[in-house]
Amino acid sequence: IAGNTVVIKPSEKSPWSAFLLAEIVHRSSIPPGVINFVLGDESTGRAVVSNPDVNAVTFTGSVTTGKMTMVK
């Protein structure tokens, strides 16, 4: 993972897959704090994307979500 950290913000409509992924990460040898999960709605995602400390963003979602992400 080379010193990088990851923040995963799942859809508020389907967070269970992220809970399962968090369990897998917890049981792995990945150090704490390398992969982080943030739960919330659209405003939470907007806050993550607009944070000046965020260097890169990828997402899976609608065209509307992509357009909002590009506003950063």
Long-range contacts (C-beta under 8 A, 24 or more apart in sequence): 1-30, 1-34, 4-34, 5-33, 5-34, 5-35, 5-36, 6-34, 6-35, 6-36, 7-36, 7-37, 7-38, 7-48, 7-54, 8-35, 8-36, 8-37, 8-38, 9-37, 9-38, 9-39, 9-40, 9-44, 9-45, 9-48, 10-37, 10-39, 11-61, 12-39, 12-40, 12-41, 12-42, 15-39
